[in-house]
């Protein structure tokens, strides 16, 4: 996912001007939860700047009871 996205962005940027004819550059940034820091070095190898950030909300602040109950079980990481 992240490698494909970085490659696609690169192909559409000024760094690939010969083919893209784009005048726009880019900076790859990834937001990583503190618990995932130990396994995030691959992003640096792909050219991303890693920014460690906690979850931007607290489950208890969600107004919908249904969402409060289900978000902690969603996907691979729940609310993170």
N, C-alpha and C positions, 0 to 999 in steps of 0.2 A: 503494500500500500504506500508507505512513505517514500520508498525508492522510486516507484512508478510516478508518483506525484512530483517528486523533485526532478526527475528526468523530463517529464512533460513540461514543467515550468521552464526548465533550462532550454528546451527546444523552441519555446515560444518567446525567448528573451533576446536582448541585444547581444548576449554572449554567443548566440548562434545566428548573428545578423545575416550571414551569407544565405541562410535558408529562411529565417523567420522575417527578416526585414523589420524587426521590432526595434524600437528605440528605448524600450523599458527594461530595466534591470530588476533584480529581485534579491531578497534575503529570506532564507529558509529559517523559520522559527518553530520550535516545538515546545508546547507546555507539558511538563511531566509532573505527575503527582509525586510528592516526597517518597512515598512507599515504592515507587517504580524507578527511583534514581539508580539503584544498582544494575538495572538491566537496560539503561537508556543510552549507553555509549555508542551503540550502532547508529543513532541519529547523528552524532558528531562525525562519524565516519562517512555518512551520507552528505555532510555539508550543512547540517542544521545547527543553529544556535539553540542550546538547551536552556530553558527557563523553568526552574522548579517553582511550582505553584500548588497551593493546597486547593481543595475543592472550593469553588467560589460561592457555595451556598450550604446551608445546614438543612438537613432533611426536616427537622422540626419546624422550620420556617415555611415549608410548602403548605399552602392552604388546602389543597385537595387531599382528603383522607386517602382516597384510592391511590393517588400518585405517591403519597408518603409511604404507603404499605408496599407498593410494587417497585419503586425506583431502586430500592436497596437490593432487589433480586434481578434487575434488568441487565442484560448483556453479560460481559465477562467481568466487569468491574463495579457493577452497581452504580451508586451515586458518584463514584470516583471517575 
